[in-house]
């Protein structure tokens, strides 16, 4: 008990000195529950819980674990001391400073004036490892890595690249469809995790994939910062608008770069150094050796990385593709060049047909595809895509700012066959009907709906799909208690020829907000609230904060019967250190047993400048 309290006291002091950013990183890495943590002492105790320690040790690679175990065995020690111990065992001491820094970021080691100490709870956990079938210090330092990954046959490289390109193109296209669908309607994330089934089915249909592939594609898009959770719903981010009009090669490059960036450093290094070797079982063996305490957590991560590598064409049947090798050895730009060469060429022209369909003979240039989608619905998405124009789709385009003239100009510019007469008539008819229903704003957040067609207004009043708007007759128009934007988008989704207008009766274009902030999540909000709570005890007055901190330190020491080094300022301004065993605090004074003098001392708290674990 005294040893663990000693560690908690030292760790609490270290935690208090961290910046908010460092605290957020620590809380995210250690995955702590917020309940019951009121101050830095509570946080230290939670971090030193055996279950939490074992979880954190599972995140460390073999070299860092060996360094941590060496310091644990030696007791408080310097980098030089740890290097000497690992060298004596036959281990590699060259990366010790970086490894100790990694352990410190996880609160598995404390540091002061260049001396590192492993908390007693961590030491106790490491001592139990052999009994749990995990490696000892000697095994961590000396056990060799498994055999190198199996080499790939260069004869099959062309087949591998062909298959990889197919996978990469399909995934990139599916994520483009995912973004397009989420721009139209966001998807709900369940409290227990995963997207709600109706939304999953909708997304699977829009992407043209099986239902069980939706989570993986969502993860790839989220990792690349293209979608994020906002208010419990998956939505596109601002970044997605730029990505959606990039070339297919550039789109793939961002997805692949995000995969590479999230790859653990050690795994990235081994794959980079053995980039012409097959993955599979030998990679899993290597990862199990590299992260000996990783267990299911690390195995699951490897499965995700290898699964996504297949989806992105970095590998095909666990063999690295030419773009995959370039990604691991030369980076995303070189990989994008290699993958672009394997993708089918993009086209800039389409066939406009008399049945109002549009056929693209190959993948349509993304910036053209993005604009065409505004005025036509996608019917088939493959190497040759199909679209269909309708009155509703043209009305949607005009609501987004297109005009009869810009629609004709755009269609003519991409057509190999001119504009067929039926399509020409449809554009003219849609333009004539557009704005037949007008929505404007009223005071107090209300709105009105007007039309030059009385029959259309009567239709709106009896349309059951619009009942929620609460439309009521007011002279020659309808009114709603809801605001202009809500009424406008409801009518637009019901496929009425609606336009928004300002107070002068001029048509205005409304932009629907459908973008989340990348990286927004509930876990970030939880970490922020916990950090605010931890800082709440701090005052702008350093003296007030110092007294509160001193009181908490003494309280922990008294409960744990922990010896302290207490520094006291004397009347002449000099200081003296006492080795004390605190007994109680009352009336602004500390009563404690002096170890060396074997007497009881009573000290005013105002004279105590600092306390630390006993020497």
C-alpha positions as CSV (number, residue, x, y, z in Angstrom):
1,X,0.0,0.0,0.0
2,X,2.7,2.6,0.9
3,X,4.6,1.8,-2.3
4,X,1.6,2.2,-4.6
5,X,0.6,5.5,-2.7
6,X,4.2,6.7,-3.2
7,X,3.8,6.1,-6.9
8,X,0.4,7.8,-7.0
9,X,1.8,10.8,-5.3
10,X,4.6,11.1,-7.8
11,X,2.4,10.4,-10.8
12,X,-0.2,12.9,-9.7
13,X,2.4,15.6,-9.6
14,X,3.6,14.7,-13.1
15,X,0.0,14.6,-14.4
16,X,-0.6,18.1,-13.0
17,X,2.3,19.5,-15.0
18,X,1.0,18.2,-18.4
19,X,-0.6,20.5,-20.9
20,X,-4.2,20.1,-21.9
21,X,-3.1,18.6,-25.2
22,X,-0.9,16.0,-23.4
23,X,-3.6,15.1,-21.0
24,X,-6.1,14.6,-23.9
25,X,-3.6,12.3,-25.6
26,X,-3.1,10.3,-22.4
27,X,-6.8,10.0,-21.7
28,X,-7.4,8.8,-25.3
29,X,-4.6,6.3,-25.2
30,X,-5.5,4.8,-21.8
31,X,-9.3,4.7,-22.5
32,X,-10.3,5.6,-18.9
33,X,-13.8,5.9,-17.5
34,X,-14.6,9.4,-16.4
35,X,-16.8,8.5,-13.5
36,X,-15.2,8.9,-10.0
37,X,-12.2,11.0,-11.2
38,X,-12.4,14.4,-9.5
39,X,-8.7,15.5,-9.4
40,X,-5.2,14.4,-10.4
41,X,-4.9,12.0,-7.5
42,X,-8.0,10.2,-8.6
43,X,-6.6,10.1,-12.1
44,X,-3.3,8.7,-10.9
45,X,-5.0,6.0,-9.0
46,X,-7.1,5.1,-12.0
47,X,-4.0,4.9,-14.2
48,X,-2.3,2.6,-11.7
49,X,-5.2,0.2,-11.6
50,X,-3.8,-3.3,-12.6
51,X,-6.3,-3.8,-15.4
52,X,-5.6,-0.3,-16.8
53,X,-1.8,-1.0,-16.6
54,X,-2.1,-4.3,-18.5
55,X,-4.2,-2.6,-21.2
56,X,-1.5,0.1,-21.6
57,X,1.3,-2.4,-21.7
58,X,-0.4,-4.1,-24.5
59,X,0.0,-0.9,-26.6
60,X,3.9,-1.0,-26.2
61,X,6.3,-2.7,-28.6
62,X,8.9,-5.2,-27.4
63,X,11.8,-2.7,-27.3
64,X,9.8,-0.2,-25.1
65,X,8.7,-3.0,-22.8
66,X,12.3,-4.2,-22.4
67,X,13.4,-0.7,-21.4
68,X,10.5,-0.3,-19.0
69,X,11.2,-3.7,-17.4
70,X,14.9,-2.7,-17.1
71,X,14.1,0.5,-15.2
72,X,11.5,-1.4,-13.1
73,X,14.2,-3.9,-12.1
74,X,16.9,-1.2,-11.4
75,X,14.7,1.2,-9.5
76,X,15.0,5.0,-10.1
77,X,17.6,5.3,-12.9
78,X,19.0,7.3,-15.7
79,X,19.0,6.6,-19.4
80,X,22.7,5.5,-19.0
81,X,21.8,3.1,-16.2
82,X,19.0,1.5,-18.4
83,X,21.4,1.3,-21.4
84,X,24.0,-0.5,-19.3
85,X,21.5,-3.1,-18.1
86,X,20.1,-3.8,-21.6
87,X,23.6,-4.0,-23.1
88,X,24.5,-6.6,-20.4
89,X,21.5,-8.7,-21.4
90,X,22.4,-8.4,-25.1
91,X,19.6,-6.1,-26.0
92,X,19.6,-2.9,-28.1
93,X,20.0,0.3,-26.0
94,X,20.1,2.8,-28.9
95,X,16.4,3.9,-28.7
96,X,16.0,4.1,-25.0
97,X,15.2,7.9,-24.8
98,X,12.4,7.6,-27.3
99,X,11.0,4.5,-25.6
100,X,11.0,6.1,-22.1
101,X,9.3,9.1,-23.7
102,X,6.6,6.8,-25.1
103,X,6.1,5.1,-21.7
104,X,5.9,8.5,-20.0
105,X,3.2,9.6,-22.4
106,X,1.2,6.6,-21.2
107,X,1.9,7.4,-17.5
108,X,3.8,4.1,-17.1
109,X,6.9,5.9,-15.9
110,X,7.6,9.1,-14.0
111,X,10.6,11.4,-14.6
112,X,12.3,14.1,-12.6
113,X,15.7,15.7,-13.4
114,X,16.6,13.0,-15.8
115,X,15.9,10.2,-13.4
116,X,13.1,7.7,-14.4
117,X,11.0,5.6,-12.0
118,X,8.5,2.9,-12.7
119,X,5.4,3.1,-10.4
120,X,5.2,0.1,-8.0
121,X,1.9,-1.1,-9.6
122,X,3.5,-1.3,-13.0
123,X,6.5,-3.2,-11.5
124,X,4.2,-5.7,-9.8
125,X,2.3,-6.2,-13.1
126,X,5.6,-6.9,-15.0
127,X,6.7,-9.4,-12.3
128,X,3.5,-11.4,-12.9
129,X,4.1,-11.7,-16.7
130,X,6.0,-15.0,-16.7
131,X,3.1,-16.6,-14.8
132,X,0.7,-15.3,-17.4
133,X,2.8,-16.7,-20.3
134,X,4.2,-13.3,-21.2
135,X,8.0,-12.7,-21.6
136,X,10.4,-11.7,-18.8
137,X,12.9,-8.9,-19.1
138,X,15.6,-11.3,-20.5
139,X,13.2,-12.7,-23.1
140,X,12.0,-9.2,-24.1
141,X,15.6,-8.1,-24.7
142,X,17.0,-11.2,-26.4
143,X,14.3,-13.3,-28.0
144,X,14.8,-13.0,-31.8
145,X,12.1,-11.9,-34.3
146,X,10.4,-14.7,-36.3
147,X,11.6,-15.5,-39.8
148,X,11.3,-12.9,-42.5
149,X,8.1,-12.6,-44.5
150,X,7.9,-14.9,-47.5
151,X,9.1,-13.3,-50.8
152,X,6.6,-12.6,-53.6
153,X,7.0,-14.1,-57.0
154,X,7.8,-11.3,-59.5
155,X,6.2,-13.4,-62.3
156,X,2.8,-12.8,-60.9
157,X,3.3,-9.0,-60.3
158,X,1.1,-8.0,-63.3
159,X,-1.8,-10.2,-62.1
160,X,-1.4,-8.8,-58.6
161,X,-1.5,-5.2,-59.9
162,X,-4.6,-5.8,-62.1
163,X,-6.5,-7.2,-59.1
164,X,-5.2,-4.5,-56.8
165,X,-6.3,-1.8,-59.2
166,X,-9.8,-3.3,-59.4
167,X,-10.1,-3.3,-55.7
168,X,-8.8,0.2,-55.3
169,X,-11.0,1.7,-58.0
170,X,-14.1,-0.1,-56.6
171,X,-13.4,1.2,-53.0
172,X,-12.7,4.7,-54.2
173,X,-15.9,4.8,-56.2
174,X,-17.9,3.3,-53.3
175,X,-16.7,6.0,-51.0
176,X,-17.6,8.7,-53.5
177,X,-21.1,7.2,-53.5
178,X,-21.1,7.1,-49.7
179,X,-20.3,10.8,-49.6
180,X,-22.9,11.6,-52.2
181,X,-25.6,9.7,-50.2
182,X,-24.5,11.3,-46.8
183,X,-24.7,14.7,-48.4
184,X,-28.3,13.9,-49.2
185,X,-29.1,12.4,-45.8
186,X,-26.8,11.7,-42.8
187,X,-26.7,8.3,-41.1
188,X,-27.4,7.6,-37.4
189,X,-24.8,6.0,-35.2
190,X,-26.2,3.8,-32.4
191,X,-25.3,4.4,-28.8
192,X,-23.8,0.8,-28.6
193,X,-21.8,1.4,-31.8
194,X,-22.5,0.8,-35.5
195,X,-24.8,2.5,-37.9
196,X,-28.6,2.0,-37.6
197,X,-29.8,-0.9,-39.8
198,X,-32.1,1.2,-42.1
199,X,-29.3,3.6,-42.7
200,X,-26.8,0.8,-43.3
201,X,-29.1,-0.7,-45.9
202,X,-29.5,2.7,-47.6
203,X,-25.7,3.2,-47.7
204,X,-25.1,-0.3,-48.9
205,X,-27.6,0.2,-51.8
206,X,-26.0,3.6,-52.7
207,X,-22.5,2.1,-52.8
208,X,-23.6,-1.1,-54.5
209,X,-21.9,-3.3,-51.8
210,X,-23.0,-6.0,-49.4
211,X,-24.4,-4.9,-46.0
212,X,-21.4,-6.3,-44.1
213,X,-18.9,-4.1,-46.0
214,X,-20.5,-0.8,-44.9
215,X,-18.6,-0.6,-41.6
216,X,-15.2,-1.1,-43.2
217,X,-15.9,1.5,-45.9
218,X,-17.1,4.0,-43.3
219,X,-13.9,3.4,-41.3
220,X,-11.7,4.1,-44.3
221,X,-13.6,7.3,-45.1
222,X,-13.5,8.4,-41.5
223,X,-9.8,7.7,-41.2
224,X,-9.2,9.9,-44.2
225,X,-11.2,12.8,-42.6
226,X,-13.9,12.6,-45.2
227,X,-16.8,11.9,-42.8
228,X,-17.2,12.4,-39.1
229,X,-19.8,11.9,-36.3
230,X,-21.6,15.1,-35.4
231,X,-24.4,14.9,-32.9
232,X,-24.6,11.1,-33.2
233,X,-24.9,11.2,-37.0
234,X,-22.3,10.4,-39.7
235,X,-21.9,13.4,-42.0
236,X,-19.5,14.5,-44.7
237,X,-16.7,16.9,-43.6
238,X,-15.7,20.1,-45.4
239,X,-12.7,18.2,-46.8
240,X,-15.0,15.8,-48.7
241,X,-16.2,18.6,-51.1
242,X,-12.6,19.0,-52.5
243,X,-12.0,15.2,-52.5
244,X,-15.2,14.5,-54.5
245,X,-14.0,16.5,-57.5
246,X,-10.3,15.3,-57.5
247,X,-9.2,12.7,-60.1
248,X,-9.5,9.0,-59.2
249,X,-5.8,8.8,-58.6
250,X,-5.8,11.7,-56.1
251,X,-8.8,10.3,-54.4
252,X,-7.1,7.0,-53.9
253,X,-3.9,8.8,-52.7
254,X,-5.7,10.4,-49.8
255,X,-7.3,7.1,-48.7
256,X,-4.0,5.3,-48.9
257,X,-2.0,8.1,-47.1
258,X,-4.5,7.9,-44.2
259,X,-4.0,4.1,-44.0
260,X,-0.2,4.6,-44.0
261,X,-0.3,7.4,-41.4
262,X,-2.3,5.3,-38.9
263,X,-0.1,2.2,-39.3
264,X,2.0,1.7,-36.1
265,X,5.6,2.8,-36.7
266,X,7.2,-0.6,-36.1
267,X,4.8,-2.3,-38.5
268,X,5.3,0.4,-41.1
269,X,9.1,-0.1,-40.8
270,X,8.9,-3.9,-41.2
271,X,6.6,-3.6,-44.1
272,X,8.7,-1.0,-45.7
273,X,11.9,-3.0,-45.3
274,X,10.2,-6.1,-46.6
275,X,7.9,-4.5,-49.1
276,X,8.3,-7.2,-51.7
277,X,7.3,-9.9,-49.2
278,X,3.9,-11.6,-48.9
279,X,1.8,-10.7,-45.8
280,X,-0.6,-13.2,-44.1
281,X,0.3,-15.5,-41.3
282,X,3.9,-14.5,-41.1
283,X,3.0,-10.9,-40.6
284,X,0.6,-11.9,-37.8
285,X,3.5,-13.9,-36.2
286,X,5.8,-10.9,-36.4
287,X,3.2,-8.6,-34.9
288,X,2.5,-11.0,-32.0
289,X,6.3,-11.0,-31.3
290,X,6.6,-7.2,-31.6
291,X,3.6,-6.6,-29.3
292,X,3.7,-9.5,-26.9
293,X,1.0,-8.2,-24.6
294,X,-1.2,-6.9,-27.5
295,X,-3.5,-9.9,-27.5
296,X,-6.8,-9.6,-29.3
297,X,-6.5,-5.8,-29.5
298,X,-3.4,-5.9,-31.6
299,X,-4.6,-8.9,-33.7
300,X,-7.8,-7.0,-34.4
301,X,-5.9,-4.0,-35.5
302,X,-3.7,-6.0,-37.8
303,X,-6.8,-7.6,-39.3
304,X,-8.2,-4.1,-40.0
305,X,-5.0,-2.9,-41.6
306,X,-4.7,-6.0,-43.8
307,X,-8.4,-5.9,-44.7
308,X,-8.1,-2.2,-45.7
309,X,-4.9,-2.9,-47.5
310,X,-6.8,-5.4,-49.7
311,X,-9.7,-3.0,-50.2
312,X,-7.4,-0.1,-51.2
313,X,-5.3,-2.3,-53.6
314,X,-2.2,-1.9,-51.5
315,X,-2.1,-5.7,-51.5
316,X,-4.0,-8.3,-53.5
317,X,-4.3,-11.7,-52.0
318,X,-1.8,-10.6,-49.3
319,X,0.8,-9.7,-51.9
320,X,1.9,-6.1,-52.2
321,X,1.0,-4.4,-55.5
322,X,3.3,-2.0,-57.3
323,X,1.5,1.0,-55.9
324,X,1.5,-0.7,-52.5
325,X,5.3,-1.0,-52.6
326,X,5.6,2.6,-53.7
327,X,3.4,3.7,-50.8
328,X,5.6,1.9,-48.2
329,X,8.9,2.9,-49.6
330,X,8.4,6.2,-51.4
331,X,5.2,7.7,-50.0
332,X,1.7,8.6,-51.2
333,X,2.7,10.8,-54.1
334,X,4.8,8.1,-55.8
335,X,2.0,5.5,-55.0
336,X,-0.6,7.8,-56.6
337,X,1.4,7.9,-59.9
338,X,1.7,4.1,-59.9
339,X,-2.0,3.6,-59.2
340,X,-3.2,6.2,-61.6
341,X,-1.4,4.3,-64.4
342,X,-3.4,1.2,-63.5
343,X,-6.8,2.9,-63.3
344,X,-9.1,3.0,-66.3
345,X,-8.8,6.3,-68.2
346,X,-11.3,8.9,-67.2
347,X,-13.6,10.4,-70.0
348,X,-15.0,13.9,-70.5
349,X,-17.8,13.1,-72.9
350,X,-21.1,11.2,-72.5
351,X,-24.0,10.0,-74.7
352,X,-27.3,11.9,-74.2
353,X,-30.1,9.6,-75.3
354,X,-33.7,10.2,-76.4
355,X,-35.1,8.2,-73.5
356,X,-33.6,10.9,-71.1
357,X,-30.8,8.6,-70.0
358,X,-27.1,9.6,-70.1
359,X,-24.4,6.9,-70.6
360,X,-20.7,7.5,-69.8
361,X,-18.5,5.2,-71.9
362,X,-15.9,5.1,-69.0
363,X,-15.4,6.7,-65.6
364,X,-16.5,10.3,-66.0
365,X,-14.1,12.9,-64.8
366,X,-15.0,13.5,-61.2
367,X,-15.6,17.3,-61.5
368,X,-18.0,16.6,-64.4
369,X,-19.6,13.7,-62.6
370,X,-20.2,15.8,-59.5
371,X,-22.0,18.5,-61.5
372,X,-24.0,16.1,-63.6
373,X,-25.3,14.4,-60.4
374,X,-26.9,17.7,-59.4
375,X,-29.2,17.6,-62.6
376,X,-29.5,13.8,-63.1
377,X,-29.9,10.8,-60.9
378,X,-27.4,7.9,-60.9
379,X,-28.9,4.7,-62.2
380,X,-25.8,2.5,-62.5
381,X,-22.2,3.0,-61.3
382,X,-19.4,1.0,-62.8
383,X,-16.7,1.6,-65.5
384,X,-19.6,2.7,-67.7
385,X,-22.0,4.8,-65.6
386,X,-25.6,5.6,-66.3
387,X,-27.7,8.6,-65.3
388,X,-31.3,9.7,-65.9
389,X,-32.7,13.2,-66.2
390,X,-36.2,14.0,-64.8
391,X,-38.3,17.0,-64.0
392,X,-37.5,16.5,-60.3
393,X,-33.7,16.3,-60.9
394,X,-33.8,19.4,-63.0
395,X,-35.8,21.2,-60.4
396,X,-33.2,20.1,-57.8
397,X,-30.4,21.6,-60.0
398,X,-32.2,24.9,-60.3
399,X,-32.7,25.0,-56.5
400,X,-29.0,24.6,-56.3
401,X,-28.3,27.6,-58.5
402,X,-28.4,26.2,-62.0
403,X,-30.5,28.0,-64.7
404,X,-32.0,26.8,-67.9
405,X,-29.1,28.4,-69.8
406,X,-26.3,26.9,-67.6
407,X,-27.9,23.4,-67.8
408,X,-28.1,23.5,-71.6
409,X,-24.5,24.8,-71.8
410,X,-23.1,22.1,-69.5
411,X,-25.0,19.2,-71.2
412,X,-23.9,20.5,-74.6
413,X,-20.3,20.7,-73.5
414,X,-20.1,17.0,-72.4
415,X,-22.4,15.5,-75.0
416,X,-21.1,13.3,-77.9
417,X,-24.6,13.4,-79.5
418,X,-25.9,16.9,-78.9
419,X,-29.0,17.5,-76.8
420,X,-31.9,15.2,-78.0
421,X,-35.2,16.9,-78.5
422,X,-37.0,15.1,-75.6
423,X,-34.4,16.3,-73.2
424,X,-34.5,19.8,-74.7
425,X,-38.2,20.0,-74.1
426,X,-37.9,18.6,-70.5
427,X,-35.3,21.3,-69.6
428,X,-37.6,24.0,-71.0
429,X,-40.6,22.6,-69.1
430,X,-38.7,22.3,-65.8
431,X,-37.5,25.9,-66.2
432,X,-41.1,27.1,-66.8
433,X,-42.3,25.3,-63.7
434,X,-39.4,26.2,-61.4
435,X,-40.5,28.7,-58.8
436,X,-44.2,28.0,-59.3
437,X,-44.1,27.5,-55.5
438,X,-42.3,30.2,-53.6
439,X,-41.3,30.1,-49.9
440,X,-40.4,33.3,-48.0
441,X,-39.6,34.3,-44.4
442,X,-41.9,36.0,-41.9
443,X,-41.2,37.6,-38.5
444,X,-40.6,35.4,-35.5
445,X,-39.1,32.5,-37.5
446,X,-42.3,31.8,-39.4
447,X,-42.7,31.4,-43.2
448,X,-45.2,31.6,-46.0
449,X,-45.8,29.6,-49.2
450,X,-47.3,31.3,-52.3
451,X,-48.1,30.2,-55.8
452,X,-49.8,31.7,-58.9
453,X,-51.5,28.3,-59.2
454,X,-54.4,28.1,-56.7
455,X,-54.9,24.4,-57.4
456,X,-51.3,23.7,-56.4
457,X,-51.8,25.5,-53.1
458,X,-54.9,23.4,-52.4
459,X,-52.7,20.3,-53.2
460,X,-50.1,21.4,-50.6
461,X,-52.8,21.7,-48.0
462,X,-54.1,18.2,-48.4
463,X,-50.7,16.5,-49.0
464,X,-50.2,14.1,-46.0
465,X,-46.4,14.1,-46.4
466,X,-46.5,17.8,-45.6
467,X,-48.8,17.6,-42.5
468,X,-45.9,18.2,-40.1
469,X,-45.4,21.7,-41.5
470,X,-48.8,22.7,-40.2
471,X,-49.7,24.7,-43.3
472,X,-52.7,27.0,-42.9
473,X,-54.6,29.2,-45.3
474,X,-53.9,33.0,-44.9
475,X,-55.7,34.9,-47.7
476,X,-54.0,34.0,-51.0
477,X,-51.1,32.1,-49.5
478,X,-50.2,29.5,-46.9
479,X,-48.3,30.0,-43.7
480,X,-46.3,27.8,-41.4
481,X,-44.9,28.3,-37.9
482,X,-41.6,26.8,-39.1
483,X,-38.8,28.7,-40.6
484,X,-38.1,29.2,-44.3
485,X,-35.3,26.6,-44.7
486,X,-37.3,23.8,-43.1
487,X,-40.3,24.5,-45.2
488,X,-38.2,24.9,-48.4
489,X,-36.3,21.6,-48.0
490,X,-39.4,19.7,-47.0
491,X,-41.2,20.9,-50.2
492,X,-38.1,20.2,-52.3
493,X,-37.8,16.6,-51.0
494,X,-41.5,16.2,-51.8
495,X,-40.5,17.1,-55.4
496,X,-42.5,20.3,-55.7
497,X,-41.1,23.0,-58.0
498,X,-40.2,25.2,-55.1
499,X,-37.9,28.3,-54.9
500,X,-36.9,30.4,-52.0
501,X,-37.3,34.2,-52.3
502,X,-36.2,37.2,-50.3
503,X,-38.4,40.1,-49.1
504,X,-38.2,41.7,-52.6
505,X,-39.5,38.5,-54.3
506,X,-36.2,37.7,-55.8
507,X,-35.2,34.0,-56.0
508,X,-32.3,33.1,-53.7
509,X,-30.3,29.9,-53.5
510,X,-30.2,28.0,-50.2
511,X,-27.3,25.8,-49.2
512,X,-28.2,23.0,-46.9
513,X,-25.7,22.5,-44.0
514,X,-24.4,19.0,-44.2
515,X,-20.8,19.0,-43.1
516,X,-19.3,17.8,-39.8
517,X,-16.0,18.8,-38.3
518,X,-13.4,16.1,-38.9
519,X,-12.4,14.3,-35.7
520,X,-15.5,15.3,-33.8
521,X,-16.6,12.5,-31.5
522,X,-18.1,11.7,-28.1
523,X,-14.7,10.5,-26.8
524,X,-13.2,13.9,-27.5
525,X,-16.0,15.6,-25.7
526,X,-15.6,13.3,-22.7
527,X,-11.8,14.0,-22.5
528,X,-12.5,17.8,-22.7
529,X,-15.0,17.7,-19.8
530,X,-12.7,15.6,-17.7
531,X,-9.7,18.0,-18.3
532,X,-12.0,20.9,-17.3
533,X,-12.9,19.1,-14.1
534,X,-9.2,18.4,-13.3
535,X,-8.3,22.1,-13.9
536,X,-11.3,23.3,-11.9
537,X,-9.4,23.0,-8.7
538,X,-6.8,25.3,-10.0
539,X,-7.1,29.0,-9.3
540,X,-5.6,32.0,-10.9
541,X,-4.1,32.7,-7.5
542,X,-1.1,30.4,-7.3
543,X,-1.2,30.5,-3.5
544,X,-4.7,29.3,-3.4
545,X,-4.0,26.5,-5.8
546,X,-0.8,25.5,-3.9
547,X,-2.7,25.2,-0.6
548,X,-5.3,23.0,-2.2
549,X,-2.7,20.8,-3.8
550,X,-0.7,20.5,-0.5
551,X,-3.8,19.6,1.4
552,X,-4.6,16.8,-1.1
553,X,-1.0,15.5,-1.0
554,X,-1.1,15.3,2.8
555,X,-4.5,13.6,2.8
556,X,-3.2,10.9,0.5
557,X,-0.1,10.4,2.7
558,X,-2.1,10.2,5.9
559,X,-4.6,7.6,4.6
560,X,-1.8,5.5,3.2
561,X,0.6,6.0,6.2
562,X,3.1,7.2,3.6
563,X,6.4,8.8,4.6
564,X,7.1,12.2,3.2
565,X,10.0,14.6,2.7
566,X,8.5,17.9,4.0
567,X,10.3,21.2,3.1
568,X,9.7,23.9,5.6
569,X,10.6,27.6,5.4
570,X,12.1,29.0,8.6
571,X,11.7,32.6,9.8
572,X,15.1,33.7,8.5
573,X,14.0,32.6,4.9
574,X,16.1,29.4,4.9
575,X,14.5,26.0,4.3
576,X,14.9,22.6,6.0
577,X,13.8,19.1,5.0
578,X,12.1,16.8,7.5
579,X,11.5,13.1,7.0
580,X,8.0,12.8,8.5
581,X,5.1,10.3,8.8
582,X,2.0,12.6,8.7
583,X,-0.7,11.8,11.3
584,X,-3.3,14.5,10.9
585,X,-4.1,18.0,9.7
586,X,-6.2,20.3,11.8
587,X,-6.5,24.1,12.5
588,X,-4.0,24.9,9.7
589,X,-1.3,22.7,11.2
590,X,0.3,19.4,10.3
591,X,1.0,16.8,13.1
592,X,3.6,14.2,12.1
593,X,6.2,11.8,13.4
594,X,9.8,12.9,12.7
595,X,11.6,9.7,11.6
596,X,15.2,10.8,12.3
597,X,14.6,12.7,15.6
598,X,12.0,10.2,16.7
599,X,9.8,13.0,18.0
600,X,6.4,14.4,17.1
601,X,6.4,17.7,15.2
602,X,3.6,20.2,14.7
603,X,4.1,22.5,11.6
604,X,2.0,25.3,10.3
605,X,0.8,24.6,6.8
606,X,1.7,28.1,5.7
607,X,5.4,27.3,6.4
608,X,5.4,24.1,4.2
609,X,6.7,24.9,0.8
610,X,6.6,21.4,-0.7
611,X,6.2,17.8,0.0
612,X,7.6,14.7,-1.8
613,X,7.8,10.9,-1.2
614,X,10.3,10.2,1.5
615,X,13.9,9.5,0.5
